[in-house]
Amino acid sequence: MTGVRLASIGLFLGLGLIWEIWVTISGVSSLLVPAPSAVLAVLWQGLTDGFLWPHIRVTFAETLLGFALGSVIGFAFGVLLSEVDVLRRVLWPYILASQVVPKLALGPIFIVWFGFGLTSIVIITALICFFPLLETTVTGLRSAPADQRDLFRMLGASRLQTLLRLKIPAGLPVILAGVRVSVVLALVGAVVGEFISGGQGLGASIIAAQGMMDTTLMFALFIVITVMGMLFYQLTILAERWLLRRRQTGDEI
């Protein structure tokens, strides 16, 4: 594993070096493609002088709030639709149709309803990360082995006991896969929401940098967003390992 990580880091550094050399040799304008050294210099300056931190905190908060809201609703609806088959058949076309509409197109409507700022962005973020967790929850809960469901039924277990003791533990790996997808999409949703209605945040900063034709700052902001996304993803990986370890040892989740 160490060798793989070293190879990955080496590839990253190699691509950065090739990028730097190409920009220097070709003489391409920094307005089009800035050099990695210039991007890192702007990023370092933004972190050290405190310019970026308020925007990072805003996007961080919006991502967590939207992810929490979307995940709770997605999981709850997933359990409901998995347990009530008639309800799933009735509501599924409408849920699917709601996901086909681009969330960027819904932004102006949310601004009219909820105004500019945090509320609209959190709702956009929640809508984006809602569906993956709903889908994986339904799939995970319905993946419990049939023989084990029959055993629970023979032992007289209630639907709630079967759900808590069998279906959720059995479907946990699939559900957690949806959590991993949702947390990344939550960051995307927060940034997209800031494009539309944010006065602060990394997405709003990208729009401001675009208005000033500051491509170097835009690339620096892309790096910050990428690092944040990887951090969120790794945190969900750690939480997933902890939950699955407790499941394997028979501890209560």
C-alpha positions as a Markdown table, in Angstrom:
| # | Residue | x | y | z |
|---|---|---|---|---|
| 1 | Met | 0.0 | 0.0 | 0.0 |
| 2 | Thr | 2.9 | 2.4 | 0.8 |
| 3 | Gly | 4.3 | 1.8 | -2.7 |
| 4 | Val | 1.0 | 2.6 | -4.3 |
| 5 | Arg | 0.7 | 5.8 | -2.3 |
| 6 | Leu | 4.2 | 6.8 | -3.3 |
| 7 | Ala | 3.4 | 6.1 | -6.9 |
| 8 | Ser | 0.3 | 8.2 | -6.7 |
| 9 | Ile | 2.2 | 11.1 | -5.1 |
| 10 | Gly | 5.0 | 10.7 | -7.7 |
| 11 | Leu | 2.4 | 10.9 | -10.5 |
| 12 | Phe | 0.9 | 14.0 | -9.0 |
| 13 | Leu | 4.2 | 15.7 | -8.6 |
| 14 | Gly | 5.3 | 14.6 | -12.1 |
| 15 | Leu | 2.1 | 16.1 | -13.7 |
| 16 | Gly | 2.6 | 19.3 | -11.8 |
| 17 | Leu | 6.2 | 19.5 | -13.0 |
| 18 | Ile | 5.2 | 18.9 | -16.6 |
| 19 | Trp | 2.5 | 21.6 | -16.3 |
| 20 | Glu | 5.1 | 24.0 | -14.9 |
| 21 | Ile | 7.6 | 23.4 | -17.6 |
| 22 | Trp | 5.0 | 23.6 | -20.4 |
| 23 | Val | 3.7 | 26.9 | -19.2 |
| 24 | Thr | 7.2 | 28.3 | -18.9 |
| 25 | Ile | 8.3 | 27.0 | -22.4 |
| 26 | Ser | 5.1 | 27.8 | -24.3 |
| 27 | Gly | 4.7 | 31.3 | -22.8 |
| 28 | Val | 1.0 | 30.8 | -22.6 |
| 29 | Ser | -0.8 | 33.7 | -20.8 |
| 30 | Ser | -1.5 | 33.2 | -17.1 |
| 31 | Leu | -5.0 | 34.4 | -18.0 |
| 32 | Leu | -5.6 | 31.1 | -19.8 |
| 33 | Val | -3.4 | 28.6 | -17.8 |
| 34 | Pro | -1.5 | 29.8 | -14.7 |
| 35 | Ala | 1.7 | 28.0 | -13.6 |
| 36 | Pro | 1.3 | 25.7 | -10.6 |
| 37 | Ser | 3.9 | 27.8 | -8.7 |
| 38 | Ala | 1.8 | 30.9 | -9.2 |
| 39 | Val | -1.4 | 29.0 | -8.1 |
| 40 | Leu | 0.3 | 27.7 | -5.0 |
| 41 | Ala | 1.7 | 31.2 | -4.2 |
| 42 | Val | -1.8 | 32.7 | -4.4 |
| 43 | Leu | -3.2 | 29.8 | -2.3 |
| 44 | Trp | -0.6 | 30.3 | 0.4 |
| 45 | Gln | -1.2 | 34.0 | 0.5 |
| 46 | Gly | -4.9 | 33.5 | 0.8 |
| 47 | Leu | -4.4 | 31.1 | 3.7 |
| 48 | Thr | -1.8 | 33.1 | 5.5 |
| 49 | Asp | -3.5 | 36.5 | 5.3 |
| 50 | Gly | -6.8 | 35.1 | 6.3 |
| 51 | Phe | -8.7 | 35.9 | 3.0 |
| 52 | Leu | -9.8 | 32.3 | 2.3 |
| 53 | Trp | -10.7 | 31.1 | 5.8 |
| 54 | Pro | -14.1 | 32.8 | 6.1 |
| 55 | His | -15.1 | 31.4 | 2.7 |
| 56 | Ile | -13.9 | 28.0 | 3.7 |
| 57 | Arg | -15.9 | 28.1 | 6.9 |
| 58 | Val | -19.1 | 29.2 | 5.1 |
| 59 | Thr | -18.8 | 26.4 | 2.5 |
| 60 | Phe | -17.9 | 23.9 | 5.2 |
| 61 | Ala | -21.0 | 24.8 | 7.2 |
| 62 | Glu | -23.3 | 24.7 | 4.2 |
| 63 | Thr | -22.0 | 21.3 | 3.1 |
| 64 | Leu | -22.4 | 19.8 | 6.5 |
| 65 | Leu | -25.9 | 21.2 | 7.0 |
| 66 | Gly | -27.1 | 20.2 | 3.5 |
| 67 | Phe | -25.5 | 16.8 | 3.9 |
| 68 | Ala | -27.1 | 16.2 | 7.3 |
| 69 | Leu | -30.6 | 17.3 | 6.1 |
| 70 | Gly | -30.4 | 15.4 | 2.8 |
| 71 | Ser | -29.1 | 12.2 | 4.4 |
| 72 | Val | -31.7 | 12.1 | 7.2 |
| 73 | Ile | -34.5 | 12.7 | 4.8 |
| 74 | Gly | -33.0 | 10.3 | 2.2 |
| 75 | Phe | -32.5 | 7.5 | 4.8 |
| 76 | Ala | -36.0 | 8.0 | 6.3 |
| 77 | Phe | -37.7 | 7.9 | 2.9 |
| 78 | Gly | -35.5 | 4.9 | 1.9 |
| 79 | Val | -36.7 | 3.0 | 5.0 |
| 80 | Leu | -40.3 | 4.0 | 4.4 |
| 81 | Leu | -40.3 | 3.1 | 0.7 |
| 82 | Ser | -38.5 | -0.2 | 1.4 |
| 83 | Glu | -41.0 | -1.2 | 4.1 |
| 84 | Val | -44.2 | -0.1 | 2.3 |
| 85 | Asp | -44.1 | -1.5 | -1.2 |
| 86 | Val | -47.3 | 0.2 | -2.4 |
| 87 | Leu | -46.0 | 3.6 | -1.3 |
| 88 | Arg | -42.8 | 2.9 | -3.2 |
| 89 | Arg | -44.6 | 2.1 | -6.4 |
| 90 | Val | -46.8 | 5.2 | -6.1 |
| 91 | Leu | -44.1 | 7.7 | -5.1 |
| 92 | Trp | -41.0 | 6.5 | -7.0 |
| 93 | Pro | -41.9 | 8.1 | -10.4 |
| 94 | Tyr | -42.3 | 11.5 | -8.7 |
| 95 | Ile | -39.0 | 11.1 | -6.7 |
| 96 | Leu | -37.2 | 10.1 | -9.9 |
| 97 | Ala | -38.8 | 13.0 | -11.8 |
| 98 | Ser | -37.6 | 15.4 | -9.1 |
| 99 | Gln | -34.0 | 14.3 | -9.7 |
| 100 | Val | -34.1 | 14.8 | -13.4 |
| 101 | Val | -34.7 | 18.6 | -13.0 |
| 102 | Pro | -31.3 | 20.3 | -12.8 |
| 103 | Lys | -30.8 | 21.8 | -9.4 |
| 104 | Leu | -29.1 | 24.8 | -10.9 |
| 105 | Ala | -32.4 | 25.6 | -12.7 |
| 106 | Leu | -34.2 | 25.4 | -9.4 |
| 107 | Gly | -31.9 | 28.0 | -7.8 |
| 108 | Pro | -33.9 | 31.1 | -8.9 |
| 109 | Ile | -37.1 | 29.6 | -7.5 |
| 110 | Phe | -35.5 | 28.8 | -4.2 |
| 111 | Ile | -34.2 | 32.4 | -4.1 |
| 112 | Val | -37.7 | 33.7 | -4.5 |
| 113 | Trp | -39.0 | 31.3 | -1.9 |
| 114 | Phe | -36.2 | 31.4 | 0.7 |
| 115 | Gly | -34.1 | 34.5 | -0.3 |
| 116 | Phe | -30.4 | 34.7 | -0.8 |
| 117 | Gly | -28.0 | 33.1 | 1.5 |
| 118 | Leu | -27.7 | 30.0 | 3.7 |
| 119 | Thr | -31.3 | 28.6 | 3.5 |
| 120 | Ser | -31.4 | 28.4 | -0.3 |
| 121 | Ile | -27.9 | 26.9 | -0.5 |
| 122 | Val | -28.6 | 24.2 | 2.2 |
| 123 | Ile | -31.8 | 23.2 | 0.5 |
| 124 | Ile | -30.1 | 22.9 | -2.9 |
| 125 | Thr | -27.3 | 20.8 | -1.2 |
| 126 | Ala | -29.8 | 18.6 | 0.5 |
| 127 | Leu | -31.7 | 17.9 | -2.7 |
| 128 | Ile | -28.5 | 17.0 | -4.5 |
| 129 | Cys | -27.3 | 14.5 | -1.9 |
| 130 | Phe | -30.8 | 13.2 | -1.0 |
| 131 | Phe | -31.4 | 10.7 | -3.8 |
| 132 | Pro | -28.1 | 8.6 | -3.6 |
| 133 | Leu | -28.8 | 7.8 | 0.0 |
| 134 | Leu | -32.5 | 7.0 | -0.7 |
| 135 | Glu | -31.6 | 4.7 | -3.6 |
| 136 | Thr | -28.9 | 2.8 | -1.6 |
| 137 | Thr | -31.0 | 2.6 | 1.5 |
| 138 | Val | -33.9 | 1.0 | -0.5 |
| 139 | Thr | -31.4 | -1.4 | -2.2 |
| 140 | Gly | -29.6 | -2.2 | 1.0 |
| 141 | Leu | -32.7 | -3.0 | 3.0 |
| 142 | Arg | -34.1 | -5.2 | 0.3 |
| 143 | Ser | -30.8 | -7.1 | 0.1 |
| 144 | Ala | -31.2 | -9.0 | 3.4 |
| 145 | Pro | -31.0 | -12.8 | 2.7 |
| 146 | Ala | -34.5 | -14.4 | 2.2 |
| 147 | Asp | -33.7 | -17.3 | 4.5 |
| 148 | Gln | -32.8 | -14.9 | 7.4 |
| 149 | Arg | -36.0 | -13.0 | 6.8 |
| 150 | Asp | -37.9 | -16.2 | 7.0 |
| 151 | Leu | -36.1 | -17.1 | 10.2 |
| 152 | Phe | -37.0 | -13.8 | 11.8 |
| 153 | Arg | -40.6 | -14.3 | 10.7 |
| 154 | Met | -40.8 | -17.8 | 12.2 |
| 155 | Leu | -39.4 | -16.6 | 15.5 |
| 156 | Gly | -42.2 | -14.0 | 15.6 |
| 157 | Ala | -40.0 | -10.9 | 15.2 |
| 158 | Ser | -42.0 | -7.7 | 14.5 |
| 159 | Arg | -41.3 | -5.6 | 11.5 |
| 160 | Leu | -39.4 | -3.1 | 13.6 |
| 161 | Gln | -37.3 | -5.8 | 15.1 |
| 162 | Thr | -36.6 | -7.3 | 11.7 |
| 163 | Leu | -35.7 | -3.8 | 10.4 |
| 164 | Leu | -33.3 | -3.0 | 13.2 |
| 165 | Arg | -31.8 | -6.4 | 13.8 |
| 166 | Leu | -31.6 | -7.8 | 10.3 |
| 167 | Lys | -32.3 | -5.4 | 7.4 |
| 168 | Ile | -30.2 | -2.4 | 8.5 |
| 169 | Pro | -27.2 | -4.4 | 9.6 |
| 170 | Ala | -27.3 | -6.5 | 6.4 |
| 171 | Gly | -27.7 | -3.4 | 4.2 |
| 172 | Leu | -25.2 | -1.3 | 6.0 |
| 173 | Pro | -22.3 | -1.6 | 3.4 |
| 174 | Val | -24.7 | -0.5 | 0.6 |
| 175 | Ile | -26.1 | 2.3 | 2.7 |
| 176 | Leu | -22.7 | 3.6 | 3.6 |
| 177 | Ala | -21.7 | 3.6 | -0.1 |
| 178 | Gly | -24.5 | 6.0 | -0.6 |
| 179 | Val | -23.2 | 8.1 | 2.3 |
| 180 | Arg | -19.8 | 8.3 | 0.5 |
| 181 | Val | -21.4 | 9.5 | -2.7 |
| 182 | Ser | -23.7 | 11.9 | -0.9 |
| 183 | Val | -21.0 | 13.7 | 1.1 |
| 184 | Val | -19.1 | 14.5 | -2.1 |
| 185 | Leu | -22.2 | 15.7 | -3.9 |
| 186 | Ala | -23.1 | 17.8 | -0.9 |
| 187 | Leu | -19.9 | 19.8 | -1.4 |
| 188 | Val | -20.7 | 20.1 | -5.1 |
| 189 | Gly | -24.2 | 21.3 | -4.1 |
| 190 | Ala | -22.9 | 23.9 | -1.7 |
| 191 | Val | -20.5 | 25.4 | -4.3 |
| 192 | Val | -23.3 | 25.3 | -7.0 |
| 193 | Gly | -25.6 | 27.0 | -4.6 |
| 194 | Glu | -23.1 | 29.7 | -3.9 |
| 195 | Phe | -22.8 | 30.3 | -7.6 |
| 196 | Ile | -26.5 | 31.4 | -7.6 |
| 197 | Ser | -27.2 | 32.9 | -4.2 |
| 198 | Gly | -24.1 | 33.0 | -2.1 |
| 199 | Gly | -22.4 | 36.3 | -1.0 |
| 200 | Gln | -19.7 | 34.3 | 0.7 |
| 201 | Gly | -18.1 | 30.9 | 0.3 |
| 202 | Leu | -15.8 | 29.2 | -2.2 |
| 203 | Gly | -18.3 | 29.2 | -5.0 |
| 204 | Ala | -19.0 | 32.9 | -4.6 |
| 205 | Ser | -15.3 | 33.5 | -4.6 |
| 206 | Ile | -14.9 | 31.7 | -7.9 |
| 207 | Ile | -17.6 | 33.9 | -9.4 |
| 208 | Ala | -15.8 | 37.0 | -8.0 |
| 209 | Ala | -12.5 | 35.8 | -9.4 |
| 210 | Gln | -14.1 | 35.1 | -12.8 |
| 211 | Gly | -15.4 | 38.7 | -12.8 |
| 212 | Met | -11.9 | 40.0 | -12.2 |
| 213 | Met | -10.4 | 37.6 | -14.8 |
| 214 | Asp | -8.2 | 36.2 | -12.0 |
| 215 | Thr | -7.6 | 32.7 | -13.3 |
| 216 | Thr | -4.8 | 32.0 | -10.8 |
| 217 | Leu | -7.2 | 32.6 | -7.9 |
| 218 | Met | -9.8 | 30.4 | -9.5 |
| 219 | Phe | -7.3 | 27.5 | -9.7 |
| 220 | Ala | -6.3 | 28.1 | -6.1 |
| 221 | Leu | -10.0 | 27.9 | -5.1 |
| 222 | Phe | -10.4 | 24.7 | -7.1 |
| 223 | Ile | -7.5 | 23.2 | -5.0 |
| 224 | Val | -9.2 | 24.2 | -1.8 |
| 225 | Ile | -12.5 | 22.6 | -2.9 |
| 226 | Thr | -10.7 | 19.4 | -4.0 |
| 227 | Val | -8.9 | 19.1 | -0.6 |
| 228 | Met | -12.2 | 19.7 | 1.2 |
| 229 | Gly | -13.9 | 17.0 | -0.8 |
| 230 | Met | -11.2 | 14.5 | -0.2 |
| 231 | Leu | -11.3 | 15.3 | 3.5 |
| 232 | Phe | -15.1 | 14.7 | 3.7 |
| 233 | Tyr | -14.7 | 11.5 | 1.8 |
| 234 | Gln | -11.9 | 10.2 | 4.0 |
| 235 | Leu | -14.0 | 11.0 | 7.1 |
| 236 | Thr | -16.9 | 9.0 | 5.8 |
| 237 | Ile | -14.4 | 6.1 | 5.1 |
| 238 | Leu | -13.3 | 6.2 | 8.7 |
| 239 | Ala | -16.8 | 6.3 | 10.0 |
| 240 | Glu | -17.7 | 3.4 | 7.7 |
| 241 | Arg | -14.8 | 1.2 | 8.9 |
| 242 | Trp | -15.8 | 1.9 | 12.5 |
| 243 | Leu | -19.5 | 1.0 | 11.9 |
| 244 | Leu | -18.7 | -2.2 | 10.0 |
| 245 | Arg | -16.1 | -3.2 | 12.6 |
| 246 | Arg | -18.8 | -2.9 | 15.3 |
| 247 | Arg | -21.2 | -4.9 | 13.1 |
| 248 | Gln | -18.7 | -7.7 | 12.6 |
| 249 | Thr | -18.0 | -7.9 | 16.4 |
| 250 | Gly | -21.7 | -8.0 | 17.2 |
| 251 | Asp | -21.8 | -4.7 | 19.0 |
| 252 | Glu | -24.9 | -2.5 | 18.9 |
| 253 | Ile | -24.7 | 0.2 | 16.2 |
